[in-house]
Amino acid sequence: YQLLNYFFGDTAPEGHYLEGWYTNEDYSGSKISILESGTTGDKIFYGRYKPLEYTIVYNIDEDNCINYEDLPKKHTYGSVTSLDGVSPIVQSYKFLGWYTDEQFTNQITSIPADYTNPSDYTGSGYIYLYAKLVPIEVKYTVKHRKQSLDGTYPDNLCETEEYYGTTGDSVTPDVKE
């Protein structure tokens, strides 16, 4: 039989993308994307499918997250990506969990093996995760020193005050005479 410029489709099973069509069962050789006019005879083609791979995007300030590099960066369809025990360390904040939304309504402890984004057929995509962080109470110490007449500050303290507040609070100590 003869086909006239037949284009191969991009059909793929769920969670996979079509990497290409091949004439060899071991996927060696060049990918086939079109059968030229005049091609005749029986042909067998092998579709090579690969699992979708997602980049995990953490909605957290990388500069203030002490262990950002330790957080998993990829999720591959067919495998579970555990988030249990994967806690960002942000100074003066307590981590309460990972969420899939900015409103913190859908908490997750893992990305399931069957996770797919139906609108993504390119072999790559993104998973956005939001860290729920709450400020913790911290102690602020204000040390008062008197300036000498020569403009220096001696080592001896005149007074020390302690304040408590949460991260982001302003501390305004009383000015001492």
ZAROGU-68256 format. One record per atom (N, C-alpha, C): residue in one letter; y negated, x, z; atom name. Coordinates in Angstrom, 1 decimal, always signed. Last residue first. Layout:
  residu      c2      c1      c3  atome
       a       Y       X       Z     CA
...
//
This chain:
  residu      c2      c1      c3  atome
       e   -58.4   +18.4   +79.7      N
       e   -59.7   +19.1   +79.9     CA
       e   -59.3   +20.5   +80.5      C
       k   -56.4   +17.0   +77.1      N
       k   -56.6   +17.5   +78.5     CA
       k   -57.8   +18.4   +78.6      C
       v   -55.8   +14.1   +75.3      N
       v   -56.5   +15.4   +75.3     CA
       v   -56.7   +15.8   +76.8      C
       d   -52.6   +12.5   +75.2      N
       d   -54.0   +12.5   +75.7     CA
       d   -54.5   +14.0   +75.7      C
       p   -50.8   +12.4   +72.1      N
       p   -50.9   +12.7   +73.5     CA
       p   -52.4   +12.7   +73.9      C
       t   -49.3   +10.5   +70.0      N
       t   -50.7   +10.9   +70.2     CA
       t   -50.9   +11.2   +71.7      C
       v   -46.9   +10.2   +67.6      N
       v   -47.1   +10.6   +69.0     CA
       v   -48.6   +11.1   +69.1      C
       s   -45.5    +7.8   +65.5      N
       s   -46.6    +8.8   +65.7     CA
       s   -46.7    +9.0   +67.2      C
       d   -42.2    +7.6   +64.1      N
       d   -43.2    +7.2   +65.1     CA
       d   -44.3    +8.3   +65.2      C
       g   -40.2    +8.9   +62.7      N
       g   -41.3    +8.3   +61.9     CA
       g   -42.5    +7.7   +62.8      C
       t   -37.6    +8.2   +64.8      N
       t   -38.1    +9.0   +63.7     CA
       t   -39.2    +8.2   +63.0      C
       t   -38.8    +6.8   +67.9      N
       t   -37.9    +6.9   +66.9     CA
       t   -38.5    +7.7   +65.7      C
       g   -39.5    +8.3   +71.1      N
       g   -39.8    +7.4   +70.0     CA
       g   -38.7    +7.6   +69.0      C
       y   -41.0    +9.6   +74.1      N
       y   -39.8    +9.2   +73.4     CA
       y   -40.2    +8.2   +72.3      C
       y   -42.5   +12.5   +75.5      N
       y   -42.6   +11.2   +74.9     CA
       y   -41.3   +10.9   +74.2      C
       e   -43.6   +14.6   +78.0      N
       e   -42.5   +14.2   +77.2     CA
       e   -42.7   +12.8   +76.7      C
       e   -45.9   +17.3   +78.6      N
       e   -45.6   +15.9   +78.6     CA
       e   -44.4   +15.6   +77.7      C
       t   -47.0   +20.0   +80.6      N
       t   -46.1   +19.5   +79.6     CA
       t   -45.9   +18.0   +79.8      C
       e   -49.8   +22.1   +81.3      N
       e   -49.1   +20.9   +81.5     CA
       e   -48.1   +20.6   +80.4      C
       c   -50.4   +24.8   +81.1      N
       c   -51.2   +24.0   +82.0     CA
       c   -50.4   +22.7   +82.3      C
       l   -48.5   +27.7   +80.7      N
       l   -48.7   +26.3   +80.4     CA
       l   -49.5   +25.7   +81.5      C
       n   -49.1   +31.1   +79.8      N
       n   -48.9   +30.1   +80.9     CA
       n   -49.3   +28.7   +80.4      C
       d   -50.0   +32.7   +77.8      N
       d   -48.6   +32.2   +77.8     CA
       d   -48.3   +31.1   +78.8      C
       p   -53.3   +31.9   +76.5      N
       p   -52.3   +32.6   +77.4     CA
       p   -51.0   +31.9   +77.4      C
       y   -54.8   +32.1   +73.5      N
       y   -54.1   +31.2   +74.3     CA
       y   -53.1   +31.9   +75.2      C
       t   -58.1   +33.3   +72.7      N
       t   -56.6   +33.4   +72.7     CA
       t   -56.1   +32.3   +73.6      C
       g   -60.9   +33.3   +73.0      N
       g   -60.2   +32.6   +71.8     CA
       g   -58.7   +32.6   +71.8      C
       d   -62.0   +34.3   +75.2      N
       d   -61.9   +35.2   +74.1     CA
       d   -61.2   +34.6   +72.9      C
       l   -61.7   +32.3   +77.1      N
       l   -63.0   +32.5   +76.5     CA
       l   -63.0   +33.4   +75.3      C
       s   -58.6   +30.6   +76.3      N
       s   -59.4   +31.6   +77.1     CA
       s   -60.7   +31.7   +76.4      C
       q   -57.4   +27.3   +76.2      N
       q   -57.9   +28.5   +75.4     CA
       q   -58.8   +29.3   +76.3      C
       k   -54.6   +26.1   +77.8      N
       k   -56.0   +26.2   +77.8     CA
       k   -56.4   +27.5   +77.0      C
       r   -52.0   +23.9   +76.5      N
       r   -52.5   +25.3   +76.9     CA
       r   -54.0   +25.3   +76.9      C
       h   -49.4   +21.6   +76.7      N
       h   -50.9   +21.8   +76.7     CA
       h   -51.1   +23.3   +77.2      C
       k   -46.8   +20.4   +74.7      N
       k   -47.2   +21.5   +75.6     CA
       k   -48.7   +21.7   +75.5      C
       v   -44.8   +17.7   +74.4      N
       v   -46.1   +18.2   +74.1     CA
       v   -46.5   +19.2   +75.1      C
       t   -41.8   +16.8   +73.0      N
       t   -42.4   +17.5   +74.1     CA
       t   -43.8   +18.1   +73.6      C
       y   -40.0   +13.9   +72.2      N
       y   -41.1   +14.8   +71.8     CA
       y   -41.6   +15.5   +73.0      C
       k   -36.8   +12.8   +71.6      N
       k   -37.7   +13.3   +72.6     CA
       k   -38.7   +14.2   +72.0      C
       v   -35.7    +9.9   +69.7      N
       v   -35.8   +11.4   +69.9     CA
       v   -36.9   +11.7   +71.0      C
       e   -33.5    +7.5   +68.6      N
       e   -34.6    +7.8   +69.6     CA
       e   -34.6    +9.4   +69.8      C
       i   -32.9    +7.2   +65.1      N
       i   -32.5    +7.3   +66.5     CA
       i   -33.7    +7.7   +67.4      C
       p   -33.1    +5.0   +62.3      N
       p   -33.7    +6.1   +63.1     CA
       p   -33.1    +6.0   +64.5      C
       v   -30.3    +4.4   +60.2      N
       v   -31.3    +3.9   +61.2     CA
       v   -31.8    +5.0   +62.0      C
       l   -29.1    +4.0   +57.0      N
       l   -29.5    +4.9   +58.0     CA
       l   -30.5    +4.2   +59.0      C
       k   -26.8    +3.4   +54.6      N
       k   -27.6    +2.7   +55.6     CA
       k   -27.8    +3.6   +56.8      C
       a   -26.8    +4.6   +51.4      N
       a   -26.5    +4.9   +52.8     CA
       a   -27.4    +4.1   +53.7      C
       y   -25.5    +3.2   +48.5      N
       y   -26.7    +3.3   +49.4     CA
       y   -26.2    +3.5   +50.8      C
       l   -24.4    +4.1   +45.2      N
       l   -24.1    +3.9   +46.6     CA
       l   -25.4    +4.1   +47.5      C
       y   -23.6    +3.4   +42.0      N
       y   -24.7    +3.6   +42.9     CA
       y   -24.3    +3.2   +44.3      C
       i   -21.9    +4.9   +39.5      N
       i   -21.7    +4.1   +40.6     CA
       i   -22.8    +4.4   +41.6      C
       y   -22.0    +5.2   +35.9      N
       y   -22.6    +5.5   +37.2     CA
       y   -22.1    +4.5   +38.2      C
       g   -20.1    +6.8   +33.3      N
       g   -21.0    +5.8   +33.8     CA
       g   -21.4    +6.2   +35.2      C
       s   -18.0    +7.4   +30.5      N
       s   -18.8    +7.9   +31.6     CA
       s   -19.7    +6.7   +32.1      C
       g   -16.8    +6.2   +28.4      N
       g   -16.0    +7.2   +29.1     CA
       g   -16.8    +7.8   +30.3      C
       t   -18.0    +4.1   +27.2      N
       t   -18.3    +5.4   +26.7     CA
       t   -17.5    +6.5   +27.3      C
       y   -18.2    +1.5   +28.0      N
       y   -17.0    +1.9   +27.2     CA
       y   -17.1    +3.3   +26.6      C
       d   -19.4    -0.6   +30.3      N
       d   -19.4    +0.8   +30.0     CA
       d   -18.1    +1.2   +29.3      C
       s   -19.4    -3.2   +31.1      N
       s   -20.4    -2.9   +30.1     CA
       s   -20.3    -1.4   +29.7      C
       p   -17.5    -3.2   +33.2      N
       p   -17.2    -3.8   +31.9     CA
       p   -18.1    -3.5   +30.8      C
       n   -16.6    -0.8   +35.2      N
       n   -17.9    -1.4   +34.8     CA
       n   -17.7    -1.9   +33.4      C
       t   -14.0    -0.9   +37.5      N
       t   -14.5    -0.7   +36.2     CA
       t   -15.9    -1.3   +36.1      C
       y   -11.6    +0.1   +39.8      N
       y   -13.0    -0.2   +39.6     CA
       y   -13.3    +0.1   +38.2      C
       d    -9.0    +0.5   +40.7      N
       d    -9.2    -0.4   +39.5     CA
       d   -10.7    -0.7   +39.2      C
       a    -9.1    +2.0   +43.0      N
       a    -8.6    +2.6   +41.8     CA
       a    -8.9    +1.8   +40.5      C
       p   -12.3    +1.5   +44.8      N
       p   -10.9    +1.2   +44.4     CA
       p   -10.4    +1.8   +43.1      C
       i   -13.9    +3.6   +46.9      N
       i   -14.0    +3.0   +45.6     CA
       i   -12.6    +2.8   +45.1      C
       s   -14.2    +2.8   +50.4      N
       s   -13.6    +3.5   +49.3     CA
       s   -14.0    +2.8   +48.0      C
       t   -15.6    +1.3   +52.1      N
       t   -15.1    +2.5   +52.7     CA
       t   -14.4    +3.4   +51.6      C
       i   -18.7    -0.7   +51.8      N
       i   -17.4    -0.2   +51.3     CA
       i   -17.0    +1.1   +52.0      C
       q   -20.6    -3.6   +52.2      N
       q   -20.2    -2.3   +52.7     CA
       q   -18.8    -1.9   +52.1      C
       n   -23.0    -5.4   +51.1      N
       n   -21.6    -5.2   +50.6     CA
       n   -21.2    -3.8   +51.0      C
       t   -25.6    -5.5   +52.0      N
       t   -24.7    -6.7   +52.3     CA
       t   -23.2    -6.4   +51.9      C
       f   -27.9    -3.9   +51.7      N
       f   -26.9    -3.5   +52.7     CA
       f   -26.0    -4.7   +53.0      C
       q   -29.7    -4.1   +49.7      N
       q   -29.9    -5.0   +50.8     CA
       q   -28.8    -4.8   +51.9      C
       e   -28.8    -2.5   +47.7      N
       e   -30.0    -2.0   +48.5     CA
       e   -30.2    -2.9   +49.7      C
       d   -25.2    -2.1   +47.5      N
       d   -26.5    -2.8   +47.2     CA
       d   -27.6    -2.3   +48.1      C
       t   -23.0    -1.0   +48.4      N
       t   -23.1    -1.1   +46.9     CA
       t   -24.4    -1.7   +46.5      C
       y   -23.0    +1.3   +51.1      N
       y   -23.1    -0.1   +50.6     CA
       y   -23.3    +0.0   +49.1      C
       w   -21.7    +3.1   +53.9      N
       w   -22.0    +3.1   +52.5     CA
       w   -22.0    +1.6   +52.0      C
       g   -23.0    +3.4   +57.3      N
       g   -22.0    +3.1   +56.3     CA
       g   -22.6    +3.1   +54.9      C
       l   -24.7    +4.3   +59.2      N
       l   -24.0    +3.1   +59.5     CA
       l   -23.0    +2.7   +58.4      C
       f   -26.0    +7.3   +60.7      N
       f   -25.4    +6.7   +59.5     CA
       f   -24.5    +5.5   +59.9      C
       k   -29.0    +7.8   +62.3      N
       k   -27.6    +7.5   +62.5     CA
       k   -27.1    +6.8   +61.2      C
       y   -31.4   +10.5   +62.2      N
       y   -30.9    +9.2   +61.8     CA
       y   -29.4    +9.1   +62.1      C
       s   -32.1   +13.1   +62.8      N
       s   -32.8   +12.1   +63.5     CA
       s   -32.5   +10.7   +63.0      C
       q   -31.1   +14.5   +59.7      N
       q   -31.6   +14.7   +61.0     CA
       q   -32.4   +13.5   +61.5      C
       v   -28.2   +13.3   +58.3      N
       v   -29.7   +13.3   +58.1     CA
       v   -30.3   +13.4   +59.5      C
       i   -25.3   +13.6   +56.7      N
       i   -26.0   +14.1   +58.0     CA
       i   -27.5   +14.2   +57.7      C
       p   -23.2   +11.1   +55.4      N
       p   -24.3   +12.1   +55.3     CA
       p   -24.9   +12.4   +56.6      C
       s   -19.7   +11.0   +55.7      N
       s   -21.0   +10.6   +56.3     CA
       s   -22.1   +11.6   +56.0      C
       v   -16.8   +10.2   +55.1      N
       v   -17.8   +10.9   +54.2     CA
       v   -19.2   +10.3   +54.7      C
       g   -15.0    +8.7   +56.4      N
       g   -15.3   +10.0   +57.0     CA
       g   -16.3   +10.8   +56.2      C
       d   -14.2    +7.1   +53.5      N
       d   -14.0    +7.1   +55.0     CA
       d   -14.2    +8.5   +55.5      C
       l   -14.3    +7.0   +50.9      N
       l   -15.6    +7.3   +51.5     CA
       l   -15.4    +7.3   +53.0      C
       s   -12.0    +7.8   +48.4      N
       s   -12.2    +7.4   +49.8     CA
       s   -13.6    +7.9   +50.2      C
       t   -11.2    +6.6   +45.5      N
       t   -12.1    +7.6   +46.0     CA
       t   -12.5    +7.1   +47.4      C
       v    -8.1    +6.2   +43.9      N
       v    -9.0    +5.7   +44.9     CA
       v    -9.9    +6.9   +45.4      C
       s    -7.6    +6.1   +40.4      N
       s    -7.5    +6.8   +41.6     CA
       s    -8.5    +6.2   +42.6      C
       g    -8.2    +4.6   +38.2      N
       g    -6.7    +4.9   +38.5     CA
       g    -6.5    +5.6   +39.8      C
       y   -11.1    +6.3   +37.1      N
       y   -10.3    +5.0   +37.1     CA
       y    -8.8    +5.4   +37.3      C
       t   -12.7    +8.5   +39.3      N
       t   -11.9    +8.4   +38.0     CA
       t   -11.1    +7.1   +38.2      C
       h   -15.8    +9.6   +40.4      N
       h   -14.7    +8.7   +40.6     CA
       h   -14.0    +8.5   +39.3      C
       k   -17.7   +12.3   +41.8      N
       k   -17.0   +11.6   +40.7     CA
       k   -16.0   +10.6   +41.2      C
       k   -18.7   +13.5   +44.1      N
       k   -19.6   +13.3   +43.0     CA
       k   -19.0   +12.5   +41.9      C
       p   -18.5   +13.3   +47.7      N
       p   -17.8   +13.2   +46.4     CA
       p   -18.8   +12.9   +45.3      C
       l   -20.5   +15.5   +49.6      N
       l   -20.2   +14.2   +49.2     CA
       l   -19.5   +14.2   +47.9      C
       d   -21.3   +18.1   +50.1      N
       d   -20.0   +17.8   +50.5     CA
       d   -19.6   +16.4   +50.1      C
       e   -24.0   +18.3   +49.4      N
       e   -23.1   +18.9   +48.5     CA
       e   -21.6   +18.6   +48.9      C
       y   -25.2   +17.1   +51.7      N
       y   -25.2   +16.4   +50.4     CA
       y   -24.2   +17.0   +49.5      C
       n   -25.6   +17.7   +54.4      N
       n   -24.3   +18.0   +53.8     CA
       n   -24.2   +17.3   +52.4      C
       i   -28.3   +17.1   +55.1      N
       i   -27.7   +18.4   +55.4     CA
       i   -26.5   +18.7   +54.6      C
       c   -30.7   +15.6   +53.5      N
       c   -29.3   +15.4   +53.8     CA
       c   -28.7   +16.7   +53.9      C
       n   -33.2   +16.1   +52.5      N
       n   -33.1   +15.9   +54.0     CA
       n   -31.6   +15.6   +54.4      C
       d   -32.8   +16.3   +49.8      N
       d   -33.5   +17.4   +50.5     CA
       d   -33.3   +17.3   +52.0      C
       e   -31.8   +13.8   +49.0      N
       e   -31.0   +15.0   +48.9     CA
       e   -31.5   +16.2   +49.8      C
       d   -32.1   +10.8   +50.3      N
       d   -32.9   +11.9   +50.0     CA
       d   -32.1   +13.2   +50.1      C
       i   -30.0    +8.5   +48.6      N
       i   -30.3    +9.2   +49.8     CA
       i   -31.2   +10.4   +49.4      C
       n   -28.0    +7.0   +46.9      N
       n   -29.4    +6.7   +47.1     CA
       n   -29.8    +7.2   +48.5      C
       y   -25.8    +8.8   +44.9      N
       y   -26.1    +8.4   +46.3     CA
       y   -27.6    +8.2   +46.4      C
       v   -23.8    +8.2   +42.3      N
       v   -25.2    +8.4   +42.6     CA
       v   -25.5    +7.9   +44.0      C
       i   -21.0    +9.4   +40.8      N
       i   -21.5    +8.7   +42.0     CA
       i   -22.9    +9.1   +42.3      C
       t   -19.9    +8.9   +37.6      N
       t   -20.7    +9.8   +38.4     CA
       t   -21.2    +8.9   +39.6      C
       y   -16.7    +8.1   +36.5      N
       y   -18.0    +7.7   +36.9     CA
       y   -18.7    +8.7   +37.7      C
       e   -14.5    +7.8   +33.8      N
       e   -15.0    +8.7   +34.9     CA
       e   -16.4    +8.3   +35.2      C
       l   -11.7    +6.1   +32.5      N
       l   -13.2    +6.2   +32.7     CA
       l   -13.5    +7.0   +33.9      C
       p    -8.9    +7.9   +31.1      N
       p    -9.5    +7.0   +32.1     CA
       p   -11.0    +7.2   +32.2      C
       k    -8.3    +7.8   +27.6      N
       k    -8.5    +8.5   +28.8     CA
       k    -9.2    +7.6   +29.8      C
       y    -6.0    +7.6   +24.9      N
       y    -6.9    +6.9   +25.8     CA
       y    -7.1    +7.7   +27.1      C
       r    -5.4    +8.0   +21.6      N
       r    -5.5    +8.8   +22.9     CA
       r    -6.5    +8.1   +23.8      C
       g    -3.2    +6.5   +19.4      N
       g    -4.5    +6.4   +20.1     CA
       g    -4.4    +7.1   +21.4      C
       y    -1.8    +7.6   +16.5      N
       y    -1.6    +7.6   +17.9     CA
       y    -3.0    +7.5   +18.6      C
       f    -0.3    +6.2   +13.5      N
       f    -1.5    +6.8   +14.2     CA
       f    -1.3    +6.6   +15.7      C
       i    +1.5    +6.5   +10.6      N
       i    +1.6    +6.2   +12.0     CA
       i    +0.4    +6.9   +12.7      C
       k    +1.8    +5.1    +7.4      N
       k    +1.1    +6.0    +8.3     CA
       k    +1.3    +5.5    +9.7      C
       d    +3.2    +4.7    +4.2      N
       d    +3.2    +4.3    +5.6     CA
       d    +2.6    +5.4    +6.4      C
       g    +0.9    +4.7    +1.3      N
       g    +2.1    +5.0    +2.1     CA
       g    +2.0    +4.6    +3.5      C
       t    -2.3    +6.1    +0.5      N
       t    -1.2    +5.2    +0.3     CA
       t    +0.0    +5.6    +1.2      C
       t    -5.8    +6.2    -0.1      N
       t    -4.7    +6.6    +0.8     CA
       t    -3.6    +5.6    +0.7      C
       g    -7.8    +5.2    -1.6      N
       g    -6.8    +5.9    -2.3     CA
       g    -5.6    +6.3    -1.4      C
       s   -10.5    +5.9    +0.7      N
       s    -9.9    +5.1    -0.4     CA
       s    -8.9    +5.9    -1.2      C
       e    -9.5    +7.2    +3.9      N
       e   -10.3    +7.2    +2.6     CA
       e    -9.7    +6.3    +1.6      C
       l    -9.8    +6.1    +7.0      N
       l    -8.8    +6.3    +6.0     CA
       l    -9.6    +6.2    +4.7      C
       i   -11.4    +7.5    +9.8      N
       i   -11.5    +6.7    +8.6     CA
       i   -10.3    +7.1    +7.7      C
       s   -11.0    +9.2   +11.9      N
       s   -11.9    +8.1   +12.1     CA
       s   -11.9    +7.1   +11.0      C
       i    -8.8   +11.3   +13.6      N
       i    -9.0   +10.5   +12.4     CA
       i    -9.9    +9.3   +12.7      C
       k    -9.2   +14.6   +15.0      N
       k    -9.2   +13.1   +15.1     CA
       k    -9.4   +12.5   +13.8      C
       s    -6.9   +17.3   +14.1      N
       s    -8.3   +16.6   +14.1     CA
       s    -8.1   +15.1   +14.4      C
       g    -4.4   +18.5   +16.4      N
       g    -5.1   +18.4   +15.1     CA
       g    -6.4   +17.6   +15.3      C
       s    -2.5   +16.6   +18.8      N
       s    -3.0   +17.9   +18.2     CA
       s    -3.6   +17.6   +16.9      C
       y    -1.3   +14.5   +20.1      N
       y    -2.8   +14.5   +19.9     CA
       y    -3.3   +15.8   +19.4      C
       d    +1.4   +14.3   +19.9      N
       d    +0.9   +15.1   +21.0     CA
       d    -0.7   +15.3   +20.9      C
       e    +1.8   +12.8   +17.6      N
       e    +2.1   +12.2   +18.8     CA
       e    +1.5   +13.0   +20.0      C
       n    -0.7   +13.0   +15.1      N
       n    +0.4   +13.7   +15.8     CA
       n    +0.5   +13.0   +17.2      C
       t    -2.9   +11.8   +14.1      N
       t    -1.6   +11.6   +13.3     CA
       t    -0.5   +12.2   +14.0      C
       y    -5.1    +9.9   +16.3      N
       y    -4.5   +11.2   +15.8     CA
       y    -3.2   +10.8   +15.0      C
       w    -8.2    +8.7   +17.5      N
       w    -6.9    +8.4   +16.8     CA
       w    -6.4    +9.8   +16.2      C
       g    -9.8    +9.0   +20.8      N
       g    -9.7    +9.2   +19.3     CA
       g    -8.3    +8.8   +18.8      C
       e   -10.4    +8.0   +23.2      N
       e   -10.9    +9.3   +22.9     CA
       e   -10.8    +9.6   +21.4      C
       l   -11.2    +4.9   +24.4      N
       l   -10.5    +5.6   +23.3     CA
       l   -11.1    +6.9   +22.9      C
       y   -11.1    +4.6   +27.9      N
       y   -11.8    +4.6   +26.7     CA
       y   -11.0    +5.3   +25.6      C
       h   -10.2    +2.4   +30.6      N
       h   -10.0    +3.6   +29.8     CA
       h   -10.9    +3.5   +28.6      C
       g   -10.3    +0.0   +32.0      N
       g   -10.4    +1.2   +32.7     CA
       g   -10.3    +2.5   +31.9      C
       e    -8.0    -1.7   +29.9      N
       e    -9.0    -1.7   +30.9     CA
       e    -9.0    -0.4   +31.7      C
       p    -7.3    +0.0   +26.7      N
       p    -6.9    -0.8   +27.9     CA
       p    -8.0    -0.7   +28.9      C
       a    -9.4    -0.4   +23.8      N
       a    -8.8    +0.5   +24.8     CA
       a    -8.4    -0.4   +26.0      C
       t   -10.7    -0.1   +20.5      N
       t   -10.1    -0.9   +21.5     CA
       t    -9.4    +0.0   +22.5      C
       d   -12.3    +0.7   +18.3      N
       d   -12.4    +1.4   +19.6     CA
       d   -11.8    +0.6   +20.7      C
       g   -10.8    +1.0   +15.0      N
       g   -11.6    +0.4   +16.1     CA
       g   -11.6    +1.2   +17.3      C
       f   -11.2    +2.8   +12.0      N
       f   -10.4    +2.5   +13.2     CA
       f   -11.3    +2.0   +14.3      C
       f   -11.9    +1.5    +8.8      N
       f   -12.4    +2.2   +10.0     CA
       f   -11.5    +1.8   +11.2      C
       y   -10.8    +2.0    +5.5      N
       y   -10.5    +1.3    +6.7     CA
       y   -11.0    +2.1    +7.9      C
       n   -11.3    +2.3    +2.6      N
       n   -12.2    +2.7    +3.6     CA
       n   -12.0    +1.9    +4.9      C
       l    -8.9    +0.3    +1.6      N
       l   -10.2    +0.7    +1.1     CA
       l   -11.1    +1.0    +2.3      C
       l    -5.4    +1.1    +1.3      N
       l    -6.5    +0.6    +2.1     CA
       l    -7.8    +1.1    +1.5      C
       q    -2.4    +0.3    -0.2      N
       q    -3.6    +1.0    -0.3     CA
       q    -4.7    +0.3    +0.5      C
       y    +1.2    +0.8    +0.0      N
       y    +0.0    +0.0    +0.0     CA
       y    -1.2    +0.9    +0.0      C
//
